[in-house]
Every structure is written in structure tokens, then in C-alpha cells.
């Protein structure tokens, strides 16, 4: 793992060089962060840890059993393993804030929203509305109520309800299930309309 440490130091040195001079930093610092950029990065990583841990639990995986990181008491080793490919989203958010001179204007709640949008939507691939409809639709097709609880942390209820109403590919029993959960009349749900015309 010595190579990883050396590569990490070089990586963060390069990140620092991308920032305006007043925000450049000398290596990673955690508890406490020694500069605003590291503070922002720590905050983004903290959000990411909670998202990855939640995903592990919803998938039935034990967050304490790792492969790359050692198993120690009260250490969520699998979360540390799985977070690695997604750290770039935290760094992307922090760099955006500091290179765009947006840091001072942003509250922590704004940073959380910005980070989530970065993590759940790659603007280069698909527009935000299409992405939301796709993700929500897939969860409605194959997920359960726990998955929808996670969705509600990311998207407003209005978007989820709109997807339930308009998604034609939902199986009738699935559409009925979500209509009941969200208190939507069956007659307003596309996949149920022919079965329950004008009925609740």
C-alpha cells in the first residue's frame, strides 16, 4: 500500500495546483482540516460515506466485512472499500466550488445538494430531468419501499408521483402497490387506467 500513499500525495498536489493561489493547500488534512478546501473535501467524503453505507445495508451486505481494508472492531471496512471509485465526485464538487469562486457564497446544505446532484447525475451523459425519470422508473419497476425511501432523499415526492402516474411499463400489480403507497387514484395511473377507469 506504500504505492497508494505516494500516488495519493502526488494526486492531491496536482489538485492543489488547479486551485486559485489563495486556496492552494499542502496535502490532505482531516481532523481538523487545516484549510477550507480540505474542510469542503472532508464534508463531501462524509456525505459519500453515508450514501455508500446505506447502499450496502439496502443490498444486504455487511458494511463491516471488507476486502481491501482490514477488519477491525467498529470499522466499516466494506464501506471504505466501495467508496474508492466514487471519491472523484467529492473532489469534482470541491474543485467546482473553489475554482468558480463559489465557496464563500455556499452554505453546507447547498454543498450537500450540489454534491448529490454530481453523484447521481453526470451532466455529460443525459439531462437532469431524463436522468431523474430513468432512476425513479427503475426503482419503481424493481425496488421496494426501502429503495423508495432512499429515492425520497434525492428527489422530491412530486417527481416520484409523476413517474408513478405516467410510467406505462409498470406491471399492474406494481402500479397498484405504488399508487396505494402514495395515495394516487388508480384512474390517474397510466398502467391501471384500463383496469380501474374512474375508480379509487
C-alpha positions in Angstrom: 0.0 0.0 0.0 3.1 2.3 0.0 2.5 3.0 -3.7 -1.1 4.1 -2.9 0.2 6.7 -0.4 2.8 8.0 -2.8 0.2 8.2 -5.6 -2.2 9.9 -3.3 0.2 12.6 -2.3 1.0 13.3 -5.9 -2.6 13.4 -6.8 -3.6 16.0 -4.1 -0.5 18.1 -5.0 -1.9 18.2 -8.6 -5.4 19.1 -7.3 -3.9 22.0 -5.3 -2.2 23.3 -8.4 -5.6 23.6 -10.1 -7.0 26.0 -7.4 -6.6 29.8 -7.1 -3.4 30.6 -5.2 -5.1 31.7 -2.0 -6.9 28.3 -1.8 -3.9 26.0 -2.6 -3.1 23.5 0.2 -0.2 21.4 1.4 -1.5 17.8 1.4 -4.6 16.2 2.9 -5.7 17.2 6.4 -8.6 15.6 8.2 -9.3 16.1 11.9 -9.1 19.0 11.9 -8.9 20.3 8.3 -6.1 22.9 8.0 -7.7 24.8 5.1 -11.1 25.5 3.5 -10.5 23.1 0.6 -9.8 20.2 2.9 -12.8 21.1 5.0 -15.0 21.0 2.0 -13.5 17.7 0.8 -14.0 16.1 4.2 -17.6 17.2 4.2 -18.2 15.7 0.7 -16.5 12.5 1.7 -18.7 12.3 4.8 -21.8 12.5 2.7 -20.4 9.9 0.4 -19.6 7.5 3.3 -23.3 7.7 4.5 -24.6 7.0 0.9 -22.3 4.0 0.4 -23.1 2.6 3.9 -26.9 3.0 3.1 -26.4 1.2 -0.2 -24.6 -1.7 1.5 -27.3 -2.1 4.0 -30.1 -1.9 1.4 -28.2 -4.5 -0.6 -27.9 -6.9 2.3 -24.1 -6.5 2.6 -22.3 -6.3 5.9 -20.6 -2.9 5.9 -18.0 -4.2 8.5 -16.6 -7.0 6.4 -14.0 -5.6 4.0 -11.6 -7.0 1.4 -9.0 -4.2 0.8 -9.2 -2.7 4.3 -8.6 -4.7 7.4 -11.5 -5.8 9.6 -11.2 -4.1 13.0 -13.8 -3.5 15.7 -16.3 -0.8 14.8 -14.6 -0.1 11.4 -16.9 -0.2 8.4 -14.3 -1.8 6.1 -16.6 -2.6 3.2 -17.7 1.0 3.1 -14.1 2.1 2.9 -13.5 -0.5 0.1 -16.5 0.6 -2.0 -16.1 4.3 -1.6 -12.9 4.5 -3.6 -14.3 4.6 -7.2 -16.7 7.4 -6.1 -14.3 9.8 -4.3 -13.9 11.7 -7.6 -17.4 13.1 -7.2 -16.4 14.7 -3.9 -13.3 16.1 -5.4 -15.2 17.3 -8.5 -17.7 19.2 -6.3 -14.9 20.8 -4.2 -12.9 21.9 -7.2 -16.0 23.3 -8.9 -16.7 25.4 -5.8 -13.2 26.8 -5.4 -12.3 27.4 -9.0 -15.7 29.0 -9.6 -15.3 31.4 -6.6 -18.5 30.0 -5.1 -17.1 28.8 -1.8 -18.0 31.8 0.3 -21.5 32.0 -1.0 -22.3 28.4 -0.3 -23.8 27.0 2.9 -23.2 23.5 3.9 -26.7 22.5 2.9 -26.1 23.9 -0.6 -22.8 21.9 -0.8 -24.7 18.7 0.1 -27.3 19.4 -2.6 -24.6 20.1 -5.2 -22.6 17.0 -4.3 -25.7 14.8 -4.5 -26.5 16.2 -8.0 -23.0 15.5 -9.1 -23.0 12.0 -7.7 -26.4 10.9 -9.1 -26.2 12.7 -12.4 -23.4 13.0 -14.9 -24.3 16.1 -17.0 -22.3 14.8 -19.9 -24.5 11.8 -20.4 -28.1 12.8 -20.0 -30.1 15.8 -18.9 -31.3 16.1 -15.3 -35.0 15.5 -16.0 -34.4 12.4 -18.1 -32.0 11.0 -15.5 -34.4 11.6 -12.7 -37.2 9.8 -14.7 -34.9 6.9 -15.5 -33.7 6.3 -12.0 -37.1 6.7 -10.4 -38.7 4.4 -13.1 -36.1 1.7 -12.5 -36.7 1.8 -8.7 -40.4 1.7 -9.2 -40.0 -1.3 -11.6 -37.7 -3.4 -9.4 -37.3 -1.8 -6.0 -39.2 -1.9 -2.7 -40.3 0.6 -0.1 -36.8 0.8 1.4 -35.4 1.8 -2.0 -38.0 4.4 -2.5 -37.1 5.9 0.9 -33.6 6.4 -0.5 -35.1 8.0 -3.6 -37.0 10.4 -1.5 -33.7 11.6 0.0 -32.7 12.6 -3.5 -35.8 13.6 -5.4 -39.0 15.5 -4.4 -42.2 13.4 -4.0 -43.7 15.3 -6.9 -41.2 13.7 -9.3 -41.8 10.2 -7.9 -45.6 10.6 -8.1 -45.4 11.9 -11.7 -43.4 8.8 -12.6 -46.0 6.5 -11.0 -48.8 8.3 -12.9 -47.1 8.3 -16.3 -44.9 5.1 -16.4 -46.7 2.8 -18.9 -44.3 -0.1 -18.4 -45.2 -0.7 -14.8 -46.9 -4.1 -14.2 -50.5 -3.6 -13.0 -49.8 -5.1 -9.5 -46.7 -2.9 -9.2 -48.6 0.2 -10.3 -51.3 -0.5 -7.8 -48.8 -1.0 -5.0 -47.2 2.4 -5.5 -50.5 4.1 -6.1 -51.7 3.0 -2.7 -48.4 4.0 -1.0 -48.6 7.5 -2.5 -52.4 7.8 -2.3 -52.9 8.3 -6.0 -56.3 7.4 -7.6 -55.9 4.3 -9.8 -57.7 6.1 -12.6 -54.8 8.6 -12.7 -52.1 5.9 -13.2 -51.4 5.0 -16.8 -50.8 1.3 -16.3 -54.0 1.0 -14.3 -56.4 3.1 -16.3 -57.9 0.3 -18.3 -58.4 -1.8 -15.2 -59.8 0.9 -12.9 -61.5 3.6 -15.1 -62.7 6.3 -12.8 -62.2 4.3 -9.6 -60.1 4.7 -6.5 
